[in-house]
Amino acid sequence: MPSSAVERFILIKMQVSTALDHIYLLNKNQNILIIGAGLCGSLLALRMAQRGYAVKLVEKRPDLRKEEQDAGRSINLALSDRGLKGLRLAGVEEKALQLCIPMLGRMIHDKEGNTFLSKYSGRENEYINSISRPGLNMLLLDEAEKMPNVELVFNKGCKSVDLQKASATFKDYVSGGEVSYEGDVILGTDGAGSVVRKSMFNHKKFLFSFSQEWLTHGYKEITIPKAEDGGYRTEKGALHIWPRGEDMLIALPNLDGSFTVTLFLPYSNSDYCFDTLTTPKMVMEYFKKEYPDAVSLMPNLVEEFFNNPTGPLGTIKCSPWSAYGKTLLMGDAAHAIVPFYGQGMNASFEDVVVFDEVLDRFSSEENSSWETIFQEYGKTRKKDTDAIADLAVDNFHEMKEHTASPLFQQKRKLETAFEAEFPQEYFSKYSLVTFNEDITYSEALKKGRAQDKAILNLIADGKITESMDLSKKLDIVKRETIEVLHDDDVISNL
């Protein structure tokens, strides 16, 4: 035992120093190579730098803060609670909110030009935010660049990755030559077309599963310009939807008074599809028939339709996300989804939050390693990214087919009333997914689907009537939901 107060102080100091060594073990002399400087990669670079790592962030495109991006590829994004949690973690939430326009619900447009607002929630503080992809990306790059331990590299396209050495070869689009970069680990955030993932797929020394499913629909962007007085040509505080069964038009507001409009349309096998809309006459005929109130808002409709590209819509799932404790996939590189739940960016930002939590759990352990951390991250996260991928496809069909149906509207009216009157007792599937960042996507999917099934069954069977007290309706829905969940568990265990 130490014989004096001085000796006890020295011993305590040594113990504290040893503990701190364990806590920061993975931070010492670690170089992180991040491939892909989109939204996920930029936020990840900022957060890893804040944790003390030396970060090299490499992007194939030019610096978008200096060069304007291609038109027609800008799909506006819906920023909600899960994404805000990631931005809050990195200390940039308030700056991001300055780029946002709140959207309180879906403004549904029928063929006669009638509209009605279907709120996202009965709680006043729950709404989503329209935000510009490039605007948010520029903010994150600016914040990352402020860090002394971050190096940003542009115009370098990844060609291949050595998974075991954590090194990658890039084509320099300025010089035309090649350059190689190496880190202690590589974090691949290079999007749905990920070269890092392709290197894992082509690697023959471990089993890698990959699936890619395309919708039969593609998308094309058009613009509603700002009004002559600089204001908005239609309601600013909503996500506008023109649901038409197989087709759909949506519009999200921009800070400059314009709206980014996206047409979702089949590629083929339809009277009106991308294969048949080949002349200005056909385009105008289609839009006047299906979206008459929108046509007058888009003076450059025909020009933009033919000048802007048609983009595909697909879901990517793969596993494992890591290799040799040297390489890890995150964001769209690991789990690209279709945009119909507005969760692609939010899920990628939540990746950063979950990865940060795993780092916190393991960095204090004496024998922790990147391999352990990567494997735990994949084990923790994959079931939830699979869940939001499935929910996004579900919501595609809901938005284009069901949002204007009387049954769906009745369900949403009931759910909104529950949330307004009993805000702590009921959360719709949409609220569980979008506004409850402490509930996992897989939990939200399971409970949300059961609630939807319960309410629709009860309405269809006439077991919920207008004359009933709202609290009684909620009790009936809760009981039916429990029964649905029980039946689903029984079926899943067969």
C-alpha positions as CSV (number, residue, x, y, z in Angstrom):
1,M,0.0,0.0,0.0
2,P,1.3,3.5,-0.6
3,S,2.8,5.0,2.5
4,S,2.0,8.6,2.0
5,A,-0.5,11.0,0.5
6,V,2.0,11.9,-2.3
7,E,2.5,8.2,-3.2
8,R,-1.3,7.7,-3.2
9,F,-1.7,10.7,-5.5
10,I,1.0,9.4,-7.9
11,L,-0.7,6.0,-8.0
12,I,-4.1,7.5,-8.7
13,K,-2.5,9.6,-11.5
14,M,-0.9,6.6,-13.0
15,Q,-4.2,4.7,-12.9
16,V,-6.1,7.6,-14.6
17,S,-3.4,7.9,-17.2
18,T,-3.7,4.1,-18.0
19,A,-7.4,4.4,-18.2
20,L,-7.2,7.3,-20.7
21,D,-4.7,5.3,-22.7
22,H,-7.3,2.6,-23.1
23,I,-10.0,5.1,-23.9
24,Y,-8.0,6.8,-26.7
25,L,-6.1,3.7,-27.8
26,L,-7.7,3.7,-31.2
27,N,-7.2,7.4,-31.6
28,K,-3.4,7.3,-31.4
29,N,-1.5,7.6,-34.7
30,Q,-4.6,6.4,-36.6
31,N,-5.2,7.6,-40.2
32,I,-8.7,7.2,-41.6
33,L,-9.1,7.1,-45.4
34,I,-12.8,8.0,-46.3
35,I,-13.7,7.4,-49.9
36,G,-16.7,9.5,-51.0
37,A,-17.4,13.1,-49.8
38,G,-21.2,13.1,-50.2
39,L,-23.5,13.7,-47.3
40,C,-22.5,10.6,-45.3
41,G,-18.8,10.8,-46.0
42,S,-18.6,14.5,-45.1
43,L,-20.5,14.1,-41.8
44,L,-18.4,11.0,-41.0
45,A,-15.2,12.8,-41.7
46,L,-16.2,15.7,-39.5
47,R,-17.1,13.4,-36.6
48,M,-14.0,11.2,-36.9
49,A,-11.9,14.3,-36.9
50,Q,-13.7,15.5,-33.8
51,R,-12.8,12.2,-32.1
52,G,-9.1,12.9,-32.8
53,Y,-8.3,10.8,-36.0
54,A,-6.3,12.1,-38.9
55,V,-8.8,12.0,-41.8
56,K,-8.3,12.0,-45.6
57,L,-11.6,12.5,-47.4
58,V,-11.4,11.7,-51.1
59,E,-14.1,12.5,-53.7
60,K,-14.2,11.8,-57.4
61,R,-16.2,14.9,-58.3
62,P,-14.9,18.4,-58.3
63,D,-15.4,20.5,-55.2
64,L,-19.1,21.4,-55.4
65,R,-18.4,24.6,-53.5
66,K,-16.5,25.8,-56.5
67,E,-18.2,24.2,-59.4
68,E,-22.0,23.9,-60.1
69,Q,-23.3,20.3,-60.2
70,D,-25.2,18.9,-63.2
71,A,-28.8,19.8,-63.5
72,G,-31.6,17.3,-62.9
73,R,-29.8,15.3,-60.3
74,S,-30.5,17.3,-57.2
75,I,-33.5,15.5,-55.6
76,N,-34.4,17.7,-52.6
77,L,-34.1,15.9,-49.3
78,A,-36.4,15.6,-46.3
79,L,-34.4,16.1,-43.2
80,S,-36.0,14.7,-40.0
81,D,-35.2,13.6,-36.5
82,R,-32.8,10.8,-37.2
83,G,-30.7,13.0,-39.5
84,L,-30.9,15.9,-37.1
85,K,-29.5,13.7,-34.4
86,G,-26.4,13.0,-36.5
87,L,-25.9,16.7,-37.3
88,R,-26.4,17.5,-33.6
89,L,-23.7,14.9,-32.7
90,A,-21.3,16.8,-34.9
91,G,-22.4,20.2,-33.6
92,V,-23.9,21.5,-36.9
93,E,-27.6,21.0,-36.4
94,E,-28.4,24.7,-35.9
95,K,-26.5,25.7,-39.1
96,A,-28.3,23.0,-41.1
97,L,-31.7,24.1,-39.8
98,Q,-31.0,27.6,-41.3
99,L,-31.1,25.8,-44.7
100,C,-34.5,24.1,-44.0
101,I,-38.1,24.8,-44.9
102,P,-40.5,23.0,-42.6
103,M,-43.2,20.9,-44.3
104,L,-46.1,20.1,-42.0
105,G,-47.7,17.4,-44.2
106,R,-48.6,16.1,-47.6
107,M,-50.6,18.5,-49.8
108,I,-52.6,16.1,-52.0
109,H,-53.7,17.3,-55.5
110,D,-56.5,15.5,-57.3
111,K,-57.2,15.7,-61.1
112,E,-59.7,18.5,-60.7
113,G,-57.1,20.7,-59.0
114,N,-58.6,20.3,-55.5
115,T,-56.1,20.0,-52.6
116,F,-56.2,18.9,-49.0
117,L,-53.4,18.8,-46.4
118,S,-52.7,15.4,-44.7
119,K,-50.6,16.3,-41.7
120,Y,-47.6,14.1,-40.9
121,S,-48.5,14.1,-37.2
122,G,-51.1,15.2,-34.7
123,R,-48.3,16.7,-32.6
124,E,-47.5,20.3,-33.5
125,N,-43.7,19.8,-33.1
126,E,-43.4,17.0,-35.6
127,Y,-42.7,17.9,-39.2
128,I,-40.1,17.2,-41.8
129,N,-37.8,19.7,-43.5
130,S,-37.0,20.4,-47.1
131,I,-33.3,20.9,-47.6
132,S,-31.1,21.2,-50.6
133,R,-28.7,18.3,-51.1
134,P,-25.8,20.5,-52.4
135,G,-26.5,23.2,-49.8
136,L,-26.2,20.7,-46.9
137,N,-23.2,19.0,-48.5
138,M,-21.4,22.3,-48.8
139,L,-22.0,23.1,-45.1
140,L,-20.6,19.7,-44.0
141,L,-17.5,20.1,-46.2
142,D,-16.9,23.6,-44.8
143,E,-17.1,22.3,-41.3
144,A,-14.9,19.4,-42.0
145,E,-12.3,21.6,-43.7
146,K,-12.1,23.8,-40.5
147,M,-10.6,20.8,-38.7
148,P,-6.8,20.8,-38.7
149,N,-6.7,17.0,-38.9
150,V,-8.9,16.7,-42.1
151,E,-7.5,16.8,-45.7
152,L,-10.0,17.1,-48.5
153,V,-9.1,15.7,-51.9
154,F,-11.2,16.2,-55.0
155,N,-11.2,15.0,-58.6
156,K,-9.8,11.6,-57.6
157,G,-12.0,8.6,-58.7
158,C,-11.5,5.4,-56.9
159,K,-10.6,2.5,-59.2
160,S,-9.8,-0.3,-56.8
161,V,-9.2,-1.1,-53.1
162,D,-6.8,-3.4,-51.5
163,L,-9.0,-4.6,-48.7
164,Q,-6.3,-6.2,-46.6
165,K,-3.8,-3.3,-46.8
166,A,-6.4,-0.5,-46.5
167,S,-5.1,1.2,-49.6
168,A,-6.8,2.4,-52.7
169,T,-5.9,3.5,-56.2
170,F,-7.5,6.6,-57.7
171,K,-7.6,8.2,-61.1
172,D,-6.6,11.8,-61.1
173,Y,-9.2,13.5,-63.3
174,V,-7.0,16.6,-63.6
175,S,-3.7,15.1,-64.6
176,G,-5.0,11.8,-66.1
177,G,-2.6,9.8,-64.0
178,E,-3.0,7.5,-61.0
179,V,-2.4,8.0,-57.3
180,S,-2.6,5.7,-54.3
181,Y,-3.6,6.5,-50.8
182,E,-3.4,4.4,-47.7
183,G,-4.8,4.5,-44.2
184,D,-5.0,2.4,-41.1
185,V,-8.6,1.7,-42.2
186,I,-10.8,2.7,-45.1
187,L,-14.4,3.8,-44.6
188,G,-16.3,3.5,-47.9
189,T,-19.0,6.1,-48.3
190,D,-18.9,6.3,-52.1
191,G,-22.7,5.9,-52.7
192,A,-24.9,3.4,-54.5
193,G,-22.3,2.8,-57.2
194,S,-19.6,2.1,-54.6
195,V,-16.2,1.0,-55.9
196,V,-15.3,0.0,-52.4
197,R,-18.3,-2.4,-52.4
198,K,-17.4,-3.7,-55.9
199,S,-13.9,-4.5,-54.6
200,M,-15.4,-6.6,-51.8
201,F,-17.8,-8.2,-54.3
202,N,-14.9,-9.2,-56.6
203,H,-12.7,-10.4,-53.7
204,K,-12.5,-14.2,-53.7
205,K,-11.2,-14.8,-50.2
206,F,-14.5,-14.4,-48.2
207,L,-18.2,-14.8,-48.9
208,F,-19.9,-11.5,-49.9
209,S,-23.7,-11.3,-50.5
210,F,-25.1,-8.6,-52.8
211,S,-28.6,-7.8,-54.1
212,Q,-29.8,-5.0,-56.3
213,E,-33.5,-4.6,-57.1
214,W,-34.8,-1.9,-59.4
215,L,-38.3,-0.4,-59.5
216,T,-40.0,-0.4,-62.8
217,H,-40.2,3.4,-62.4
218,G,-37.6,6.0,-63.0
219,Y,-37.6,9.7,-62.1
220,K,-37.1,13.1,-63.8
221,E,-36.8,16.5,-62.2
222,I,-38.6,19.7,-63.3
223,T,-38.8,23.1,-61.7
224,I,-41.5,25.3,-60.5
225,P,-39.7,28.7,-60.5
226,K,-40.3,31.4,-58.0
227,A,-43.1,33.8,-58.6
228,E,-42.5,37.2,-60.2
229,D,-42.6,38.9,-56.8
230,G,-40.0,36.4,-55.5
231,G,-42.5,34.4,-53.5
232,Y,-43.9,30.9,-53.9
233,R,-46.4,29.9,-56.6
234,T,-48.1,27.4,-54.3
235,E,-48.2,26.5,-50.6
236,K,-44.6,26.5,-49.2
237,G,-45.1,24.5,-46.0
238,A,-46.0,21.1,-47.5
239,L,-44.7,18.3,-49.6
240,H,-47.0,18.4,-52.6
241,I,-48.1,15.1,-54.1
242,W,-50.1,14.4,-57.3
243,P,-50.9,10.6,-56.8
244,R,-52.2,8.9,-60.0
245,G,-52.0,5.2,-59.3
246,E,-49.0,4.1,-61.3
247,D,-47.6,7.6,-61.7
248,M,-46.8,10.4,-59.3
249,L,-45.5,13.9,-59.2
250,I,-44.1,15.4,-56.0
251,A,-42.7,18.9,-55.2
252,L,-40.5,20.2,-52.4
253,P,-39.9,23.9,-51.7
254,N,-36.6,25.7,-52.0
255,L,-35.3,28.7,-50.0
256,D,-35.3,30.8,-53.2
257,G,-39.0,30.5,-53.8
258,S,-38.8,27.7,-56.3
259,F,-39.9,24.1,-56.0
260,T,-38.0,21.0,-57.1
261,V,-40.6,18.8,-58.8
262,T,-40.0,15.1,-59.4
263,L,-41.9,12.9,-61.8
264,F,-42.0,9.2,-61.0
265,L,-43.1,7.3,-64.1
266,P,-42.8,3.7,-65.5
267,Y,-40.0,3.2,-68.0
268,S,-42.3,1.1,-70.3
269,N,-45.5,-1.0,-70.6
270,S,-47.9,1.9,-70.0
271,D,-49.8,4.4,-72.3
272,Y,-47.7,7.2,-70.7
273,C,-44.2,6.1,-69.8
274,F,-40.6,7.3,-70.5
275,D,-40.5,5.1,-73.5
276,T,-43.6,6.8,-75.1
277,L,-43.2,10.4,-74.0
278,T,-40.8,11.2,-76.8
279,T,-42.3,14.4,-78.3
280,P,-43.3,17.8,-76.8
281,K,-46.9,17.1,-77.8
282,M,-47.0,13.8,-75.9
283,V,-45.4,15.4,-72.8
284,M,-48.0,18.2,-72.7
285,E,-50.8,15.9,-73.4
286,Y,-49.8,13.7,-70.5
287,F,-49.3,16.5,-68.0
288,K,-52.5,18.3,-69.0
289,K,-54.4,15.1,-68.5
290,E,-52.9,14.0,-65.2
291,Y,-51.6,17.2,-63.5
292,P,-53.6,20.1,-65.0
293,D,-53.1,22.4,-62.0
294,A,-49.3,21.8,-62.1
295,V,-48.8,22.6,-65.7
296,S,-49.3,26.3,-65.3
297,L,-46.7,26.4,-62.5
298,M,-44.0,24.9,-64.7
299,P,-43.3,27.3,-67.6
300,N,-40.1,25.3,-68.7
301,L,-41.8,21.9,-68.4
302,V,-41.1,20.6,-71.9
303,E,-37.5,22.0,-72.1
304,E,-36.6,20.5,-68.7
305,F,-38.3,17.2,-69.5
306,F,-36.0,16.6,-72.5
307,N,-32.9,18.2,-71.1
308,N,-32.8,16.6,-67.7
309,P,-31.7,13.0,-67.3
310,T,-34.0,10.1,-66.3
311,G,-32.7,8.4,-63.1
312,P,-33.3,4.8,-61.9
313,L,-34.7,3.9,-58.5
314,G,-33.3,0.9,-56.8
315,T,-32.5,-0.9,-53.5
316,I,-29.1,-2.3,-52.6
317,K,-28.5,-4.7,-49.8
318,C,-25.2,-6.5,-49.0
319,S,-23.2,-8.3,-46.3
320,P,-20.8,-8.3,-44.7
321,W,-20.1,-4.6,-44.6
322,S,-16.5,-5.0,-43.4
323,A,-13.4,-6.9,-44.5
324,Y,-10.3,-7.9,-42.5
325,G,-10.9,-5.2,-39.9
326,K,-9.5,-2.8,-42.5
327,T,-12.4,-1.7,-44.7
328,L,-16.0,-0.8,-43.8
329,L,-19.0,0.3,-45.9
330,M,-21.4,3.0,-44.7
331,G,-24.3,5.0,-46.1
332,D,-25.6,4.2,-49.6
333,A,-22.5,2.1,-50.3
334,A,-23.9,-0.4,-47.8
335,H,-27.7,0.1,-48.1
336,A,-29.0,2.3,-50.9
337,I,-32.8,2.7,-50.7
338,V,-35.5,4.4,-52.8
339,P,-36.5,7.9,-51.7
340,F,-40.1,7.4,-50.7
341,Y,-39.8,7.5,-47.0
342,G,-37.5,10.5,-47.1
343,Q,-35.0,8.5,-45.0
344,G,-32.0,7.8,-47.3
345,M,-30.0,10.7,-46.0
346,N,-31.4,10.3,-42.5
347,A,-30.4,6.7,-42.4
348,S,-26.9,7.5,-43.5
349,F,-26.6,10.2,-40.8
350,E,-27.9,7.6,-38.3
351,D,-25.1,5.3,-39.5
352,V,-22.7,7.9,-38.2
353,V,-24.5,8.0,-34.8
354,V,-24.6,4.2,-34.4
355,F,-20.9,3.9,-35.5
356,D,-20.0,6.6,-32.9
357,E,-21.8,4.7,-30.2
358,V,-20.0,1.5,-31.1
359,L,-16.7,3.3,-30.9
360,D,-17.6,4.7,-27.5
361,R,-18.4,1.2,-26.3
362,F,-15.3,-0.5,-27.5
363,S,-12.6,2.2,-27.5
364,S,-12.2,1.8,-23.7
365,E,-11.6,-1.9,-23.9
366,E,-8.0,-3.0,-23.6
367,N,-8.2,-5.5,-26.5
368,S,-10.5,-3.6,-28.8
369,S,-9.7,-3.6,-32.5
370,W,-11.2,-2.2,-35.7
371,E,-12.3,-5.6,-36.7
372,T,-14.3,-6.0,-33.5
373,I,-15.8,-2.6,-33.9
374,F,-16.7,-3.1,-37.6
375,Q,-18.3,-6.4,-36.9
376,E,-20.3,-5.1,-34.0
377,Y,-21.4,-2.1,-36.1
378,G,-22.7,-4.4,-38.9
379,K,-24.4,-6.7,-36.4
380,T,-26.1,-3.7,-34.7
381,R,-27.1,-1.8,-37.8
382,K,-28.0,-4.1,-40.7
383,K,-31.4,-5.3,-39.5
384,D,-32.5,-1.6,-39.3
385,T,-31.2,-0.6,-42.7
386,D,-33.0,-3.6,-44.2
387,A,-36.1,-2.5,-42.5
388,I,-36.1,1.1,-43.8
389,A,-35.3,-0.3,-47.3
390,D,-38.5,-2.4,-47.1
391,L,-40.5,0.5,-45.7
392,A,-39.4,2.8,-48.5
393,V,-40.7,0.5,-51.1
394,D,-44.0,0.1,-49.2
395,N,-44.3,3.9,-49.1
396,F,-43.8,4.2,-52.8
397,H,-47.0,2.3,-53.4
398,E,-48.8,4.1,-50.6
399,M,-47.9,7.5,-52.0
400,K,-48.8,6.9,-55.6
401,E,-51.8,4.7,-55.1
402,H,-53.4,5.2,-51.6
403,T,-52.9,8.7,-50.3
404,A,-56.0,9.9,-52.2
405,S,-58.2,6.9,-51.3
406,P,-61.1,7.4,-48.8
407,L,-59.9,4.5,-46.7
408,F,-56.4,5.8,-46.4
409,Q,-57.6,9.3,-45.6
410,Q,-59.9,7.9,-42.9
411,K,-57.0,6.0,-41.3
412,R,-54.8,9.1,-41.4
413,K,-57.5,11.3,-39.9
414,L,-57.9,8.8,-37.0
415,E,-54.2,8.6,-36.4
416,T,-53.8,12.3,-36.4
417,A,-56.6,12.6,-33.9
418,F,-55.0,10.0,-31.7
419,E,-51.7,11.8,-31.8
420,A,-53.3,15.2,-31.0
421,E,-55.4,14.0,-28.1
422,F,-53.1,11.3,-26.7
423,P,-49.6,12.4,-27.8
424,Q,-47.7,10.0,-25.4
425,E,-49.9,7.0,-26.1
426,Y,-50.1,6.7,-29.9
427,F,-47.5,7.1,-32.7
428,S,-48.4,6.2,-36.3
429,K,-46.0,4.2,-38.4
430,Y,-44.9,7.4,-40.1
431,S,-44.2,9.0,-36.7
432,L,-42.3,5.9,-35.4
433,V,-40.1,6.0,-38.4
434,T,-39.6,9.7,-38.9
435,F,-39.9,11.4,-35.5
436,N,-38.7,8.8,-33.0
437,E,-35.0,8.6,-33.4
438,D,-34.6,6.4,-30.3
439,I,-36.7,3.6,-31.8
440,T,-34.9,1.5,-34.3
441,Y,-36.2,1.2,-37.9
442,S,-36.8,-2.5,-37.3
443,E,-39.0,-1.8,-34.3
444,A,-40.8,0.9,-36.1
445,L,-41.5,-1.4,-39.0
446,K,-42.9,-4.2,-36.8
447,K,-45.1,-2.0,-34.7
448,G,-46.1,0.3,-37.5
449,R,-47.2,-2.4,-39.9
450,A,-49.2,-4.0,-37.1
451,Q,-51.0,-0.7,-36.3
452,D,-51.8,-0.1,-40.0
453,K,-53.2,-3.6,-40.4
454,A,-55.3,-3.2,-37.2
455,I,-56.8,0.1,-38.1
456,L,-57.6,-0.8,-41.7
457,N,-59.2,-4.1,-40.5
458,L,-61.3,-2.3,-37.9
459,I,-62.5,0.4,-40.3
460,A,-63.3,-2.1,-43.0
461,D,-65.2,-4.4,-40.6
462,G,-67.2,-1.5,-39.2
463,K,-65.8,-2.0,-35.7
464,I,-64.9,1.7,-35.4
465,T,-67.7,4.1,-35.9
466,E,-67.9,7.9,-36.0
467,S,-70.1,8.0,-32.9
468,M,-67.5,6.3,-30.7
469,D,-65.5,8.2,-28.1
470,L,-61.9,8.7,-29.3
471,S,-60.5,7.1,-26.2
472,K,-62.6,4.0,-26.9
473,K,-61.4,3.9,-30.5
474,L,-57.8,4.0,-29.2
475,D,-58.4,1.1,-26.8
476,I,-59.9,-1.0,-29.6
477,V,-56.9,-0.2,-31.9
478,K,-54.4,-1.0,-29.2
479,R,-56.1,-4.4,-28.5
480,E,-56.2,-5.2,-32.2
481,T,-52.6,-4.2,-32.7
482,I,-51.5,-6.6,-29.9
483,E,-53.4,-9.4,-31.5
484,V,-51.8,-8.7,-34.9
485,L,-48.3,-8.6,-33.3
486,H,-49.0,-11.9,-31.6
487,D,-50.2,-13.5,-34.9
488,D,-47.2,-12.1,-36.8
489,D,-44.8,-13.6,-34.1
490,V,-46.6,-17.0,-34.4
491,I,-46.2,-17.0,-38.1
492,S,-42.6,-15.9,-38.0
493,N,-41.8,-18.7,-35.6
494,L,-43.4,-21.5,-37.7
